Amino acid sequence: MDRSSIAFGLMALLAALMIAAAVSDLRSRSISNGLNGTIALLAIPFWIASGLSLWPDIPIQFGAAFAVFLLFAGLFAIGAMGGGDVKMIGAVMLWIPLPLFVPMLTVMALGGGLLSAIMLVHIKLRPSGKPVEVPYGVAIAAAGLWALHQHYLNQFQFIGSA
C-alpha cells in the first residue's frame, strides 16, 4: 500500500469522524473528547502519509491549528461557543492545508450563520423555555468536508488559476 492510498484512507476516516461528530452534536449538543482526540491524533499519520516534512511543515501546521484553537477558546471563554466545538475545530484544522485555513473558516462561519438562522426560526415556531444551543459541530464538519474536497479531491483546481 503506497502513501497516497494511506492518506486517502485517513481522509475517508476523517470524513466519517466529522460526520459522526455532527450527528452527535445534533442529537445531544455535545461532541465527545474521545472523538475529538481521535481526529487530532490521526492527523499525525496523515501528515506522514501526505509527505509533510518534519521541519518546518509539521510544526507550522501544528502551530497554525493551535492558533485557531486559541482564537476559538477565547470565544468559549466569553460563552459564544461550546467546548466540544472548540476542540473539534482545533482537531480538524490539524488536517487542513494552510492556504485553505481562511476559506474553510469562512465556509464554517457562513454555515454556522445559516444554522443559527434555522435555529431561531425553529425556536419561534416551537417556543421552549430552554436557551438556544446551536450545534456548531455541523458547520465545522461541513466546512471540513468542503476543505478536504477542495484540496484533495477537486480535480479541477487549475480552473480559474492563472
N, C-alpha and C positions, 0 to 999 in steps of 0.2 A: 504494500500500500504506500503510495507516494505522499509527500507532504501536502499537496493541494487537495487530495482526497480526504486527508485527516482534517484539514482546515474546513473543507466544505461540510464534513460530518459534524464538526464542532459548531459551525454556524447553524446547521439544522437543529442541533440540540439547544443552542441559544434561542432560536425562534420558538421552539416548544416551551422552553422555560419562561420566556417572556409572555407567551400566551397563557401559560398556567398562572403566572403572577397576575395578569389582567383579570382572569376569571376569578381568582381568589379575592382580588380587590373588589370586583363587582359584587361577589356574594357576601363577603364578611367585612369589607372595608379595612382589610389588613393583608399584608404580604409578609410571609414568614421570613425570619432571619436565615433559616436553612436554605430557602430558595434563593434569596439574595446572595448568600455566601457561595452557593454553588455557581451562580452566574459569574461572580467575581473570580473564584478560583479557576474556573475553566478558561478564563482569559489567558492564563499563563501558557498552557499547552497550545492555545490558539496563536499566541504571539510567536511561539517557536515554529509551529507549522506554517505560519504566514511568512516566515523569513525575517521578522524584525530582529535587528542586531541587538546584542546585549548592551552595547553602548553606541550611541546615545539614544537609540529608538525606544527601547523599553522604558528607561527612566523618564523620557519625555512623555510617552503615552500614559504612564502611571501618574506623573505629576499633573498633566492636564486633566485627567479624570478626577484626581484628588481635588484640584482647584474647583471643578464643577460641583463635586460633593460638598465642599466647604461653602460654596455660594448657596446651595440649597439647604445646607444645615442652618445657615442664617435665616432662611425662610421658615424652617421648622422652629427655630428659637422664638420667632415672633408669632407663631401659631398659624402660619399661612400654608403649611404642608405637613403631611403625616410623616412619621419616622420611617415607615416601610417604603414610602415613595422616595424619600431622600436616599435611602440605602440602595434602592433599585436603580435610580438614575446614576449613582456613583458606580455601581457594578456594571451597568450597561455601557457606560462611557469608556470603560476599560477596553471594549471591543471596537469602538468606533474610530475610524481614521481621523486624524486631526483636521484635515480640510472639511470634514463633514460635521464637526462639533457645532458650529453656529447654525448651519442649515437644519441639523437634527433638533437643536433646541428651539428653533423657530417652528418647525413642524409640531413639536411637542406642545409649545405654547398655543398654537392655533387649535390643535386637538383638545387641549385642556380647556380652552375658552369655549369651544363648541360643546364639550361635555358639561361644563358649568352652566351654559345656557339651557341645555336639556334638563339638567337637574333643577334649575329654577322653574322651568315650565312644569316639570313633574310635581314640585312642591306646591305650586299654585293650584294645580288640578287636584292634587290629593294632599291637602294640608295635614301636617302632623306636628306634634309638639317637639319632635327631635330636631337638633340642628342639622343643616345640610352638610353632608360629607361627600365631597367629590372623589370618586375612585380614580385618582390621577394615574394610577398604575396602568390604566387602559391607554391613556395618552402617551405615556412613556413607552409602552410596548409597541404601539402603532408607529411612533417615531423611530424606535429602534429597528423595527422591521423595514420601514422605509429606507433608513440609512444603510442597512445591510444590502437591500436590493440595489440601491444607488451605486454602492461601491463594488460589490462583489458579483452581483447577478445581472446588472444592466449591461447588455451587450451593445448598447447604442450610445455610450458615453462620449464618443467622438462627435456626435451631432451637436452643433452649437459651439464647439470649441474651435478656436482659430489658431 
